[in-house]
Amino acid sequence: MSDERPSLLIVDDDPLITDTLAYALGRDFDVMVSDSRKNAVNLVRRKDIPPQLALVDLGLPPVPHRPDEGFKLISELIAHSPTMKILVLSGQNDAANARHARTLGAADFVGKPCEAEGLKKLLLHALQFRAAEISGGAEAEGEQLIGASPAIEKLNSQIKQYADSPFPALIEGESGSGKEVVAGLLHRLSVRKDKPWFALNCAAIAPTLVEPTLFGYSKGAFTGATTNKSGYFEDAQEGTLFLDEIGELPMELQAKLLRVLENGEFQRVGETQQRVSRARVIAATNRDLRQEIKNGRFRSDLYHRLSVFSITVPPLREMGEDKTLLLARFTRFYAEQAKLAPFTLDEDATELWRSYRFPGNVRELKNIVIRLTTKHPGQRLSVLELEPELEPATPAEAQAGAAAESGAPSDPQALIEQAQRHLQRTRQFNLDDVLRTWEQSYIQAAMRLTHGNVSQAAKILGINRTTLYSRMEQQDKK
């Protein structure tokens, strides 16, 4: 029975809520529950097939009064399984949390309390759209990515140029930008298109399982190895092996991967026999591997081997009018899947769409379209309906965006002159308020970049951890 039901992960630290939801939804879903981010990640990693759906509370231990753990869990689940549809079910249901959760990749946000029947309907809708995305692949039209901007034209040209090469390729880009779609096109446009395709998400598998998964193992090599088993390098034969989130690969395995890339040789775990792989390796990462090398977390020789051909997927904010092309494509696609009339945007809403920076990139865009399709089928939407779906820029982001668009100067003397002109215009200025706003914006940005890791955020900001805790507490009191 459970194999026929869609799988659902529920993460909440209140056992009354998890027990109630498991009981109410257990007839329609194969439910698994967890009470913390760490336990949820470990649970998912132990599964051969990750859950199709997740219900995530934002306020999780050890800081249940803040949404940071929930935000970090959303990012980790998306990294583990990009096709997973995540709904946030939280009592911390202010608009800012809802918008940021959706930017990180959540499909929707549901405030507590909620009715089980309504929640079931939302989950089934999310499941329907998930199936459509897996079968439809709407980011690409035939043999190229959707878009006419110079950035996409360059990307399509690189894909066609590098597709037939036997050498490795490294795809870099922000989370949600479509790196896996680029990898798929590199395979489909190559002479290997009829050969095997294997993909491993290095962030989605326990470090101890990476080596046997890639290289295979012999009987008795470790507890549970009851038979000989080939790995992905062997099974891929002369096809393609896609290593997503390569920056998560443990250091001890980076040397073994380097050896395969150099001469094709590898060994199964527990064997001494040399085997040879002829698979082409395509890797992808949303990390800055050059910075990882400086920090001692990634081998420079492996980086140079992987980046024989380097492809950078542009963030959506750099794709100009392509935002509206993608809007049109996904609006048609999801309306057809849901058997609903597509929505449209009026002139002001369209302009807002064009100017929005889409911090969650194409994944965020798709989720916005899905929500608008479900909420407003066949309607012409104004800014009033669109704006709540978008995450407002922080003051720092807004200032940076305005400076970039206006060509604002960045050297100290030019900035002083710019500040002088501003003061001359306004004649009223509260320096304390401005400094507090900027400090708050940079702290929030650092916490988002590090997925809530206070130590890493403090390092980025150039202050010690206790100072950051103190300033965060001061912000909470205001």
N, C-alpha and C positions, 0 to 999 in steps of 0.2 A: 504493500500500500504506500509506504513512504517513498518508494522509488518513482511512483506516479505523481506525487505531489511536488510542486515547486519548493525549493529549499529556502528557508528564511532564518536569518540570524537576528536575534533580539539582544541588544546590549543595554542594560539598565542596572543600577546598583540597588534598586528597590525590589526585593524578592516578591512582594505583593503584586507589583506591576508585571514582572516577568511571568509569574505563575498565572495571573489573570489573562494576559495576552496569549500565553502558550495554550491555555485551555480554550480561549475564544477562537483562536486562529488555527488550532491543531487539526481541525477537520479538513481544512483546505490547504494547509502548508505543512511541510516537514520542518518542524521548529527546533532550533538549537538556541540555547541561551548562554549569556555570559554577563559578569557583573563589573568588568573593568576593561580598559583598553588593552592592557597587556594580555589578559586571559583571552580576550576576543581574538587578538592576532595569533596567539598560540593555537587556539581552537581551529581557526581557519587554515593555518599552515598544516595542521594534521590531516586535513581533508584532501582526498585525491581530487575531488571536484569542488571548487569553492561555492559558497551559497550564491544563489541567483539574486536574492533580495536581502536587504538588511534594514532593521529599525534601530536607530542609534539615539541614545540620550546624550545630550551635550554635557550635562553636569555629572561627570564620572570621578571616582576617586583617583588620586589622592586630593584633588581640588574640586569637590562637587559643587561648590558655590560659584565656580567660573566655568566657561564653556571650552577652555583650552584643550582638555583631554578629548572631548568630543570632536573638536575640529581636527585634532591630530589623528584621531581614529578614522575619520572620513578620508583623509589623505592616504593613510596606510591601507585602508581597504581598497581604494581606487587603484593604488600602486600594485596591490596584490592581484586584483581582478578588475581591469578597466571596464568590463561588461556588467559588473554588479550594479544594480540599482539600489541606491541608498535613500531611505526616507528618515528624516530627523524627527523624532518624537520627544519633545522636551518641554519642561515647564519654563525654561529660559527662552521664552518665545517673543522677545522683543524683535522689532523689525531688523535691527542691525545684525543680530545673530542669525536670523533667518536668511538674510541676503548673503552673509559671508559663508554660511553652510552651503548654500546653493552654488556660490562661486567656486568652492573647493571641489564640487562635483556631486553634491546631494541632489537627487531628483526633485525633492519637495520637502517642505517643512510643515509639521503638524503639531499644534500646541496641545498640551495636556490640559484637561482631560479630553478624551475623544471617544466616540462610539466605535465599537469593534466592527460593525457593519460598514461604516464609512471608511475605516482604515483598510478593511478587506478590499473594498472597491478601489482605493488608491493603489494598493499593492498589485492587484490584478491588472490595472491600467499600466503600471510601471513594467510589469512582466510582459505585457503585450508589446510595448514599445521596445523593450530589450530584445525580444525575439525578432522584431522588424529590423533593428539595427544590425544584429548578427547576420541576418540573411540578406539585408539590403545593401550595406556598405555605401551609404549615400554621400560620403565625402568625395568619391571619385566618380567621374563620368567616363566610363569606358577605360581608356588607357592613360588618363591624366587626372590631376586634381582639379577641382572646381575653382575657377578664378581667372581673372585677366590682369591682375596687378603685376608689376615688374617682379615682385618677390615670388609670386606663384609661377610666373613664366620661367624664371630662372630655376626654380625647384623642379618643374616638369622637365626642363631641358637636362638638368643633372641626372634625374631618374632615368631618362632614356639613354643618356650617354654612359652611365655606369652599370646599367642593368645586366649586360652580357659579360661583364668582367668576372674573372674567377677570383679576384682579390677581395679582401674584406672591405666592408664599408661601415662607417660610423655615422649614425644619425643623431644629431643633437637638437634639442629644443625644449621649450617649457612644457610643463605638465598640461595635458589636454590639447596640445597643438596638432596631434595627428601623426606622430612618429611611426606608430604601428601600421598606419595606412600607407605611408611611404615605403616601409619595408615590404609590405605585401605587393606593391606595384613593382618594386625592384625584382621580386621573384616572378610575378606574372608576365612581365615584359622581357624576361630572359629566356635563354635556351633551356633553362631548368624548369620552365613552367609546368611541365608534365612529370617532373621528378618530385620526390617527397619534400614536404615543408614541415619543419618542426620548430616550435617556439617555446622558449623557457623564460619566464619572468623571474629574474634573479632576486627580486624583492618579495616574491610570493612563495618562496620555498625555504624551509629550514636550512641553514648553512651546512648541516651534516648530510643533507640529502642531495646537495648540488652535485658533488663528485660522482656518486653512483648514477644519478640521473643523466649526466652528460656522458660519462665514460662507460657505464655499465658495471657489472660486478660478477664475481664467480661464486659458486655455491660455497657457503661457509665463511665468506669474507667478513661478515659481521652478523650479529644477532638478527634473525629474520631473513637472512639470505639463504633460502632453502633450495634455490635453483640458480643456474647461470642466467644472466640477464644482460642483453645488449643495451647500450645507452643511445642518446640522441645522435652523437657523432657517427655511430655505426649505422643506426637506422636511417639517417638522412641520406646515406649513400652519396650520390652525386647531386643531391638537391640542395636545399637552403636550410641553414640553422639560424634562427633569429633569437638573439640574446637580448631581451629587453631589460632595462634598468641595470646595465652592465656595471654601473658604479657601485652596486650593492654586492658585487662578487667578492667573497673573502680573499684576503691577500694570499693565503696559502694556495688557493686554486688559480690565482692569476698566473703563476709560473707555469702550471700545467696547461692552461689555455694558451699561453704564449708558445709553448713547445708545439702544440698542434698547429698553430698558425704558421710556425716557422718551417716545419717539415711534414706535417700531417700525422705524426706519430703520437699514439696514446696507448695506455694500458687500462684494462678493466681493473676495478678495485679488487685486490686479492690475487692478481695475476702478474706474471713477469713477461708474458708473451706480448710482443709489440704488434699493434694493429695500426692501420693507416686509414685516415678519413680523407675523402675528396669533396666533402661538403663545403659550400661557400658560407662564410660566417658574416652575418649582418648584426651589428650591435646598435643599441639605442640607449640614450641617457638624458635625463633632465638636469643632471649635475654638471658643474663646470669641472671637467676632468683635469684641466690644467691646474686648477686650485687644489683638487684632490691630490695631485702629484706633489705639490708644494707641501701639503699637510701630511704626506707620508701614507696616504690611504689608497693610492693607485700607482701601479708601476708605470714609469715613463716609457720603457721599452714595449710594454703591452699597448699603451696608448698609441704609439707610433705604428705598431703593426696593425691595429684596428682601423686607424684613420688613413689608410692608403687612399681611400676615397672618403672625404668628409662632406656630409650634407647637413646643412642647418635648416630646420623647419621654422619659418618665420612665425612670430606670435601674431595673433589675429589683429592686434592694434596697429600693425604695420601693413595691413593688407587693403586699406582704403575701401574702395567701392565693392571689393569682394565680400564685405560684410553683408551687403544687400543681396548679392548673388546667392550667398549661402542661406540667407533668410528665405529667399524665394524657393530654393531647392528643398530645404528642410520643411518649410511650411507645406508644400505639396506632398512631400514624402510622408510626414506624420499624419496629415489629414487623410490621406488615402488609407494608411494602416488602421486608423481609428474609425474610418468610414464617417468622417465629419467634414463639414464645409470648412475650407481654410479661412483663417482670419486675415485681415489686411491692416496696415498702419496708415494713419492719416499723415499729412505732410510734416507736422511738427514731431510726431512720434518717429517718423522715418529719419528725421534729422537727429533726434536723440539717439537712435540706433546707430547711425553713422559715427557719432561722436563718442560713443561709449567705448571704453578701452578693453573690455572683455578680459579681466585678469585670469579667468578660468579657460580662456581660449575657446576652441571649437566645442569642447565638451560642455562648457557653460552655455554657449549659444544654443546647442541642441536641446539642453534641458529647459531653457527659457521658451523655446518654440513648443516643446511638448506641453508645458504648463499652460501657455496661452491657447494652444489648440484645444486643450481639455476644458479650460475655463470659458473661452469666448469663441466657440465655433461659429464661423460665418459672419463675425462682427468686424466692423471697422473700428480699430482701437486708437485712442488718443494717448497723449502723454500720461494722463491720469491712470490708465490701465497698465501702461508699459513701465513707468518709473518704479513702482514697487518691486519689480522683478530684477532691477539692476542695483548693483552695490555701489554706493557713492564713493568717489575717490577721497582718500584722506587729504588733508591740507597739503601734506608734503607731495603726494602724487599729483594733486591738482597744480601745485606750483611748478613741479618738474615738467608736467605736460604743457603748461602754458609757456614755460621758458623754452622748451624744445620747439613748440610751434611758432613762437615769436622770434626765435633766434636770440633769446636773452643772453647777455654776457655772463661768463662764469669766472673771470679773473677778479681778484679782490677789489682793485680800483674801480672796475666797471660796476661791480655789485654795489660799492659805496655810492657811486653816482646814481645808480638806479634807485637805491633807498632814499637818497636825497630828493629825487624827483617825486617819489611817492609821498614823502612827508610834506613837500611843498604843495602837493595837490590836496592832501587830506587835512593837514593842520591839526588832526586829532589822531592820536595813536597811543595804544596801551601796550608797552613793551612786555610787561609781565604776562598779559593774556596771550600775546603772540608766541612768546617763548614756551609757555605751558602747552599751547596747542601743538606746536612743532614737536616738543618733547613727547607728548602723548602719541602723536602720529608715528614718530620713529620707533617708539617702544612697541606699539601695535604692529608696525610693519616687521620689526625684528622677530616678534613672537610668531607672526604668521610664517615668515621665511623658515623658522626653525621648528615649525609645528608645535609650538608651546614649550620648547626646551629652554628653560630660563638660563642655564649655564651657557648654551650656545648663543642665545640672544644677547647676553651680557658681553660675550666676547666680540660679537659683531659691533655692538655699540661702544666698545672700548671702556667699559666700566666693570667693576666687580659685581658678583652675583648678589651680595647683600645690598649693595646700592640700588640695583635694579629692583629687588624685592621691595625696598623702602619706597621707591618712586612709584611703583605699581600700587602699593597700598595707599599712598597719598592720592593717586588718581581715583581709586575706588571710593574715597571719602568725599570726593567733590561731586 
